[in-house]
Amino acid sequence: MENKLNYIKDLEGKIALVTGGTKGIGRAIAERLSEAGANVIVTARNTPEDAHPEHHFIAADVTKPADVAKLIEEIDAKLGGVDILIDNLGGLTTPGGGFSALTDEHWESELQLNLLSTIRLDKALLPKMIEKKSGVIIHISSVAGLQPLWNLNLAYAVAKSALNTYSKALASELAPQGIRVLTVSPGATKTPPMEKFIEDFAANLGVGVEEAMTQLMSATGGIPMGRMAEPEEVAELIAFLVSERAKYLTGSNYHINGGSLPVV
């Protein structure tokens, strides 16, 4: 997606941490916050080959408590904490097929990746935000948390639904202390993991990618706008939500899905 907008530097002086920020939606968010003037820290399990020259990369697997402790230690030593936390890490890693296809290990890994890693990182970074009486936390959820598909994403959808509930409760707890907590739930977004998911779905059905995409969109009610989101479009919403322009917003879940969620 070609970016032709002239951005204002409304995040200058802010320090932002983006988890899973080396590709897809996370990378788009990290780049957009940089364009707004933020000092951006990116974390992921592996060092990217095409690391952004303006981002401070710290390798960490935030599903592991020891890695979170090391991440926080480095952030505190070098930057003294963060003003903005984008909990973007997550993904669908378990098989489809409904409840009988999922083992205890599947459930545990999906909850670690999509829920518990976020809770763990929030808890580690919140003390300094509370001390400063300011901060913004954005939880990246999914439309699946509101519209689960039992045969495709059961464990993932359950984890994201739990994330939505946790986010709402945390927002209520922290609002009196000057900290805003918001959730963003993208629908189908044009990222490498999404494209791989559609390819695997097509292979399982024995059909072409276009037919698989048609069937997938039919199962979710379709996308009235007729296309998947670009990662940069999700990032643009995030940039607004973390800015002073959104200073009265907290506790809400923002759906960015091209109109695909067929409920009011």
KOLBA-35356 format. One record per residue (C-alpha): residue number from 1; x, y, z. Coordinates in Angstrom, 3 decimals. Last residue first. Layout:
% KOLBA-35356
vexpa = NUM x = X y = Y z = Z $
...
This chain:
% KOLBA-35356
vexpa = 264 x = -24.777 y = -4.797 z = 15.217 $
vexpa = 263 x = -23.894 y = -8.169 z = 13.716 $
vexpa = 262 x = -22.602 y = -9.432 z = 10.363 $
vexpa = 261 x = -18.894 y = -8.703 z = 10.980 $
vexpa = 260 x = -17.505 y = -8.192 z = 7.470 $
vexpa = 259 x = -17.880 y = -4.421 z = 7.226 $
vexpa = 258 x = -14.372 y = -3.861 z = 5.851 $
vexpa = 257 x = -12.876 y = -5.487 z = 8.934 $
vexpa = 256 x = -11.484 y = -2.913 z = 11.329 $
vexpa = 255 x = -13.311 y = -3.519 z = 14.609 $
vexpa = 254 x = -12.415 y = -1.220 z = 17.498 $
vexpa = 253 x = -12.867 y = -2.662 z = 20.991 $
vexpa = 252 x = -13.432 y = 0.023 z = 23.609 $
vexpa = 251 x = -12.107 y = 0.320 z = 27.162 $
vexpa = 250 x = -10.502 y = 3.723 z = 26.675 $
vexpa = 249 x = -11.004 y = 6.798 z = 24.510 $
vexpa = 248 x = -10.859 y = 10.298 z = 26.002 $
vexpa = 247 x = -7.248 y = 10.922 z = 24.888 $
vexpa = 246 x = -7.902 y = 9.927 z = 21.266 $
vexpa = 245 x = -6.359 y = 13.017 z = 19.644 $
vexpa = 244 x = -3.577 y = 12.722 z = 22.216 $
vexpa = 243 x = -2.244 y = 9.819 z = 20.166 $
vexpa = 242 x = -2.314 y = 6.087 z = 20.871 $
vexpa = 241 x = -5.700 y = 5.614 z = 19.168 $
vexpa = 240 x = -4.785 y = 7.604 z = 16.067 $
vexpa = 239 x = -1.606 y = 5.672 z = 15.357 $
vexpa = 238 x = -3.472 y = 2.403 z = 15.952 $
vexpa = 237 x = -6.088 y = 3.288 z = 13.322 $
vexpa = 236 x = -3.338 y = 4.047 z = 10.811 $
vexpa = 235 x = -1.611 y = 0.756 z = 11.625 $
vexpa = 234 x = -4.737 y = -1.193 z = 10.664 $
vexpa = 233 x = -4.756 y = 0.555 z = 7.286 $
vexpa = 232 x = -1.034 y = -0.064 z = 6.902 $
vexpa = 231 x = -1.579 y = -3.810 z = 7.282 $
vexpa = 230 x = -3.816 y = -3.731 z = 4.164 $
vexpa = 229 x = -7.350 y = -4.942 z = 4.757 $
vexpa = 228 x = -8.810 y = -7.788 z = 2.712 $
vexpa = 227 x = -11.059 y = -7.037 z = -0.238 $
vexpa = 226 x = -14.663 y = -6.623 z = -1.391 $
vexpa = 225 x = -15.782 y = -3.730 z = 0.800 $
vexpa = 224 x = -18.798 y = -5.830 z = 1.849 $
vexpa = 223 x = -16.504 y = -8.585 z = 3.147 $
vexpa = 222 x = -18.336 y = -11.913 z = 3.275 $
vexpa = 221 x = -20.520 y = -13.433 z = 5.976 $
vexpa = 220 x = -17.747 y = -15.326 z = 7.746 $
vexpa = 219 x = -18.377 y = -18.673 z = 6.050 $
vexpa = 218 x = -18.775 y = -16.940 z = 2.674 $
vexpa = 217 x = -15.393 y = -15.263 z = 3.139 $
vexpa = 216 x = -13.771 y = -18.638 z = 3.704 $
vexpa = 215 x = -15.527 y = -20.194 z = 0.725 $
vexpa = 214 x = -14.460 y = -17.376 z = -1.592 $
vexpa = 213 x = -10.892 y = -17.490 z = -0.277 $
vexpa = 212 x = -10.767 y = -21.229 z = -0.885 $
vexpa = 211 x = -12.078 y = -20.706 z = -4.433 $
vexpa = 210 x = -9.364 y = -18.111 z = -5.094 $
vexpa = 209 x = -6.665 y = -20.364 z = -3.607 $
vexpa = 208 x = -7.619 y = -23.343 z = -5.769 $
vexpa = 207 x = -9.454 y = -26.382 z = -4.443 $
vexpa = 206 x = -8.540 y = -29.632 z = -2.688 $
vexpa = 205 x = -10.232 y = -28.571 z = 0.519 $
vexpa = 204 x = -7.140 y = -29.197 z = 2.642 $
vexpa = 203 x = -4.932 y = -27.553 z = 0.008 $
vexpa = 202 x = -7.185 y = -24.503 z = -0.163 $
vexpa = 201 x = -7.100 y = -24.103 z = 3.627 $
vexpa = 200 x = -3.313 y = -24.389 z = 3.544 $
vexpa = 199 x = -3.110 y = -21.644 z = 0.889 $
vexpa = 198 x = -5.591 y = -19.500 z = 2.841 $
vexpa = 197 x = -3.546 y = -19.851 z = 6.031 $
vexpa = 196 x = -0.324 y = -19.029 z = 4.145 $
vexpa = 195 x = -1.916 y = -15.824 z = 2.808 $
vexpa = 194 x = -3.012 y = -14.910 z = 6.326 $
vexpa = 193 x = 0.466 y = -15.586 z = 7.726 $
vexpa = 192 x = 2.068 y = -13.490 z = 4.929 $
vexpa = 191 x = -0.243 y = -10.505 z = 5.615 $
vexpa = 190 x = -3.248 y = -9.127 z = 3.733 $
vexpa = 189 x = -5.703 y = -8.672 z = 6.593 $
vexpa = 188 x = -8.926 y = -10.588 z = 7.171 $
vexpa = 187 x = -10.635 y = -8.905 z = 10.120 $
vexpa = 186 x = -8.783 y = -6.718 z = 12.549 $
vexpa = 185 x = -9.845 y = -6.413 z = 16.190 $
vexpa = 184 x = -8.296 y = -3.433 z = 17.983 $
vexpa = 183 x = -8.530 y = -3.302 z = 21.774 $
vexpa = 182 x = -7.952 y = -0.301 z = 24.008 $
vexpa = 181 x = -6.360 y = 0.431 z = 27.373 $
vexpa = 180 x = -5.782 y = 4.024 z = 28.545 $
vexpa = 179 x = -3.664 y = 4.844 z = 31.585 $
vexpa = 178 x = -4.278 y = 7.925 z = 33.727 $
vexpa = 177 x = -4.628 y = 6.157 z = 37.053 $
vexpa = 176 x = -8.416 y = 6.399 z = 37.155 $
vexpa = 175 x = -8.478 y = 4.608 z = 33.762 $
vexpa = 174 x = -6.401 y = 1.662 z = 35.016 $
vexpa = 173 x = -9.021 y = -0.657 z = 36.517 $
vexpa = 172 x = -11.677 y = 0.004 z = 33.892 $
vexpa = 171 x = -9.192 y = -0.512 z = 31.060 $
vexpa = 170 x = -7.961 y = -3.741 z = 32.653 $
vexpa = 169 x = -11.501 y = -5.132 z = 32.714 $
vexpa = 168 x = -12.092 y = -4.346 z = 29.042 $
vexpa = 167 x = -8.725 y = -5.777 z = 28.014 $
vexpa = 166 x = -9.283 y = -9.001 z = 29.963 $
vexpa = 165 x = -12.650 y = -9.483 z = 28.265 $
vexpa = 164 x = -11.209 y = -8.900 z = 24.782 $
vexpa = 163 x = -8.260 y = -11.198 z = 25.534 $
vexpa = 162 x = -10.690 y = -13.944 z = 26.567 $
vexpa = 161 x = -12.399 y = -13.609 z = 23.176 $
vexpa = 160 x = -8.977 y = -13.769 z = 21.541 $
vexpa = 159 x = -8.130 y = -17.020 z = 23.334 $
vexpa = 158 x = -11.517 y = -18.554 z = 22.439 $
vexpa = 157 x = -11.077 y = -17.561 z = 18.796 $
vexpa = 156 x = -7.602 y = -19.113 z = 18.642 $
vexpa = 155 x = -8.828 y = -22.357 z = 20.208 $
vexpa = 154 x = -11.747 y = -22.651 z = 17.750 $
vexpa = 153 x = -10.076 y = -21.415 z = 14.559 $
vexpa = 152 x = -11.222 y = -23.407 z = 11.544 $
vexpa = 151 x = -14.085 y = -25.854 z = 12.142 $
vexpa = 150 x = -15.613 y = -23.983 z = 15.078 $
vexpa = 149 x = -15.529 y = -20.602 z = 13.346 $
vexpa = 148 x = -15.593 y = -17.954 z = 16.058 $
vexpa = 147 x = -17.226 y = -14.570 z = 15.372 $
vexpa = 146 x = -16.458 y = -12.120 z = 18.175 $
vexpa = 145 x = -12.970 y = -13.301 z = 19.103 $
vexpa = 144 x = -12.498 y = -14.276 z = 15.467 $
vexpa = 143 x = -12.700 y = -10.570 z = 14.548 $
vexpa = 142 x = -9.248 y = -10.459 z = 16.035 $
vexpa = 141 x = -7.293 y = -9.050 z = 18.983 $
vexpa = 140 x = -4.450 y = -6.548 z = 18.966 $
vexpa = 139 x = -4.275 y = -5.156 z = 22.495 $
vexpa = 138 x = -3.333 y = -1.489 z = 22.677 $
vexpa = 137 x = -1.862 y = -0.074 z = 25.875 $
vexpa = 136 x = -1.504 y = 3.662 z = 26.389 $
vexpa = 135 x = 0.402 y = 5.396 z = 29.160 $
vexpa = 134 x = 0.171 y = 7.978 z = 31.897 $
vexpa = 133 x = 0.157 y = 8.250 z = 35.688 $
vexpa = 132 x = 3.984 y = 8.295 z = 35.738 $
vexpa = 131 x = 4.128 y = 5.699 z = 38.534 $
vexpa = 130 x = 1.252 y = 3.808 z = 36.957 $
vexpa = 129 x = 3.166 y = 3.661 z = 33.681 $
vexpa = 128 x = 6.258 y = 2.464 z = 35.554 $
vexpa = 127 x = 4.296 y = -0.304 z = 37.301 $
vexpa = 126 x = 2.509 y = -1.294 z = 34.053 $
vexpa = 125 x = 5.449 y = -2.748 z = 32.158 $
vexpa = 124 x = 5.750 y = -6.192 z = 33.762 $
vexpa = 123 x = 2.016 y = -6.724 z = 34.202 $
vexpa = 122 x = 1.337 y = -5.777 z = 30.598 $
vexpa = 121 x = 4.007 y = -8.218 z = 29.424 $
vexpa = 120 x = 2.546 y = -11.166 z = 31.328 $
vexpa = 119 x = -1.037 y = -10.395 z = 30.349 $
vexpa = 118 x = -0.026 y = -10.216 z = 26.693 $
vexpa = 117 x = 1.935 y = -13.486 z = 26.845 $
vexpa = 116 x = -1.072 y = -15.071 z = 28.589 $
vexpa = 115 x = -3.578 y = -14.272 z = 25.861 $
vexpa = 114 x = -2.705 y = -15.063 z = 22.241 $
vexpa = 113 x = 0.540 y = -17.022 z = 22.471 $
vexpa = 112 x = 0.081 y = -18.688 z = 25.847 $
vexpa = 111 x = -3.602 y = -19.417 z = 25.186 $
vexpa = 110 x = -2.792 y = -20.986 z = 21.818 $
vexpa = 109 x = 0.006 y = -23.085 z = 23.326 $
vexpa = 108 x = -2.194 y = -24.361 z = 26.164 $
vexpa = 107 x = -5.132 y = -25.225 z = 23.929 $
vexpa = 106 x = -2.967 y = -27.109 z = 21.455 $
vexpa = 105 x = -1.152 y = -28.939 z = 24.267 $
vexpa = 104 x = -4.468 y = -30.048 z = 25.770 $
vexpa = 103 x = -5.280 y = -31.560 z = 22.387 $
vexpa = 102 x = -7.519 y = -30.109 z = 19.681 $
vexpa = 101 x = -8.963 y = -32.157 z = 16.819 $
vexpa = 100 x = -11.991 y = -33.281 z = 18.840 $
vexpa = 99 x = -13.052 y = -29.705 z = 19.571 $
vexpa = 98 x = -13.454 y = -28.631 z = 15.950 $
vexpa = 97 x = -11.672 y = -29.637 z = 12.777 $
vexpa = 96 x = -9.109 y = -26.897 z = 12.371 $
vexpa = 95 x = -5.520 y = -27.215 z = 13.490 $
vexpa = 94 x = -3.719 y = -24.910 z = 15.933 $
vexpa = 93 x = -1.272 y = -22.090 z = 15.219 $
vexpa = 92 x = -3.514 y = -19.064 z = 14.679 $
vexpa = 91 x = -1.552 y = -15.989 z = 15.637 $
vexpa = 90 x = -0.417 y = -13.646 z = 18.319 $
vexpa = 89 x = 2.000 y = -10.846 z = 19.145 $
vexpa = 88 x = 0.479 y = -7.388 z = 18.718 $
vexpa = 87 x = 0.529 y = -6.112 z = 22.277 $
vexpa = 86 x = 1.255 y = -2.487 z = 21.358 $
vexpa = 85 x = 2.629 y = -0.726 z = 24.418 $
vexpa = 84 x = 2.975 y = 3.052 z = 24.497 $
vexpa = 83 x = 4.772 y = 5.197 z = 27.075 $
vexpa = 82 x = 7.652 y = 2.806 z = 27.664 $
vexpa = 81 x = 10.239 y = 2.257 z = 30.384 $
vexpa = 80 x = 13.569 y = 3.815 z = 31.358 $
vexpa = 79 x = 15.105 y = 3.793 z = 27.893 $
vexpa = 78 x = 18.368 y = 1.834 z = 28.018 $
vexpa = 77 x = 18.315 y = 0.132 z = 31.424 $
vexpa = 76 x = 14.526 y = -0.092 z = 31.677 $
vexpa = 75 x = 14.181 y = -1.520 z = 28.174 $
vexpa = 74 x = 16.994 y = -4.016 z = 28.750 $
vexpa = 73 x = 15.538 y = -5.243 z = 32.054 $
vexpa = 72 x = 12.053 y = -5.425 z = 30.575 $
vexpa = 71 x = 13.256 y = -7.660 z = 27.746 $
vexpa = 70 x = 15.277 y = -9.864 z = 30.101 $
vexpa = 69 x = 12.233 y = -10.401 z = 32.355 $
vexpa = 68 x = 10.041 y = -11.115 z = 29.329 $
vexpa = 67 x = 12.543 y = -13.700 z = 28.101 $
vexpa = 66 x = 12.488 y = -15.478 z = 31.478 $
vexpa = 65 x = 8.664 y = -15.493 z = 31.517 $
vexpa = 64 x = 8.479 y = -17.304 z = 28.146 $
vexpa = 63 x = 5.518 y = -16.519 z = 25.851 $
vexpa = 62 x = 7.265 y = -13.194 z = 25.323 $
vexpa = 61 x = 9.893 y = -14.805 z = 23.112 $
vexpa = 60 x = 12.539 y = -12.106 z = 22.991 $
vexpa = 59 x = 15.022 y = -10.547 z = 20.564 $
vexpa = 58 x = 15.302 y = -6.802 z = 21.149 $
vexpa = 57 x = 15.226 y = -4.493 z = 18.125 $
vexpa = 56 x = 15.561 y = -0.705 z = 18.438 $
vexpa = 55 x = 13.860 y = 0.662 z = 15.341 $
vexpa = 54 x = 15.280 y = 3.355 z = 13.073 $
vexpa = 53 x = 17.181 y = 1.009 z = 10.730 $
vexpa = 52 x = 14.169 y = -1.266 z = 10.196 $
vexpa = 51 x = 15.393 y = -4.864 z = 10.293 $
vexpa = 50 x = 15.463 y = -6.617 z = 6.905 $
vexpa = 49 x = 16.985 y = -9.950 z = 7.933 $
vexpa = 48 x = 14.769 y = -10.027 z = 11.010 $
vexpa = 47 x = 16.211 y = -11.028 z = 14.392 $
vexpa = 46 x = 14.153 y = -13.924 z = 15.726 $
vexpa = 45 x = 11.728 y = -14.235 z = 18.636 $
vexpa = 44 x = 10.181 y = -10.822 z = 18.170 $
vexpa = 43 x = 10.540 y = -7.408 z = 19.781 $
vexpa = 42 x = 10.432 y = -3.922 z = 18.344 $
vexpa = 41 x = 11.282 y = -0.744 z = 20.226 $
vexpa = 40 x = 10.128 y = 2.492 z = 18.617 $
vexpa = 39 x = 11.120 y = 6.050 z = 19.516 $
vexpa = 38 x = 7.962 y = 7.840 z = 18.427 $
vexpa = 37 x = 7.957 y = 10.650 z = 15.839 $
vexpa = 36 x = 4.694 y = 10.015 z = 13.993 $
vexpa = 35 x = 6.621 y = 8.290 z = 11.200 $
vexpa = 34 x = 8.100 y = 5.985 z = 13.828 $
vexpa = 33 x = 4.589 y = 5.108 z = 14.986 $
vexpa = 32 x = 3.672 y = 4.209 z = 11.396 $
vexpa = 31 x = 6.759 y = 2.019 z = 10.981 $
vexpa = 30 x = 6.045 y = 0.077 z = 14.172 $
vexpa = 29 x = 2.387 y = -0.368 z = 13.227 $
vexpa = 28 x = 3.264 y = -1.649 z = 9.733 $
vexpa = 27 x = 5.795 y = -4.039 z = 11.264 $
vexpa = 26 x = 3.205 y = -5.402 z = 13.675 $
vexpa = 25 x = 0.543 y = -5.795 z = 10.977 $
vexpa = 24 x = 2.776 y = -8.000 z = 8.859 $
vexpa = 23 x = 6.408 y = -8.372 z = 9.855 $
vexpa = 22 x = 9.056 y = -7.411 z = 12.411 $
vexpa = 21 x = 6.819 y = -6.041 z = 15.152 $
vexpa = 20 x = 5.718 y = -9.215 z = 16.899 $
vexpa = 19 x = 5.574 y = -7.056 z = 20.008 $
vexpa = 18 x = 5.565 y = -3.292 z = 19.507 $
vexpa = 17 x = 7.088 y = -1.126 z = 22.240 $
vexpa = 16 x = 6.664 y = 2.644 z = 22.044 $
vexpa = 15 x = 8.698 y = 5.453 z = 23.596 $
vexpa = 14 x = 7.182 y = 8.920 z = 23.255 $
vexpa = 13 x = 9.247 y = 12.095 z = 22.840 $
vexpa = 12 x = 7.671 y = 12.864 z = 19.480 $
vexpa = 11 x = 4.303 y = 11.135 z = 19.113 $
vexpa = 10 x = 2.424 y = 13.949 z = 17.353 $
vexpa = 9 x = 4.907 y = 14.276 z = 14.504 $
vexpa = 8 x = 2.261 y = 15.079 z = 11.906 $
vexpa = 7 x = 2.025 y = 12.763 z = 8.950 $
vexpa = 6 x = 1.888 y = 13.846 z = 5.328 $
vexpa = 5 x = -0.012 y = 11.088 z = 3.558 $
vexpa = 4 x = 1.208 y = 9.419 z = 0.384 $
vexpa = 3 x = 1.679 y = 5.828 z = 1.598 $
vexpa = 2 x = 1.617 y = 3.229 z = -1.135 $
vexpa = 1 x = 0.000 y = 0.000 z = 0.000 $
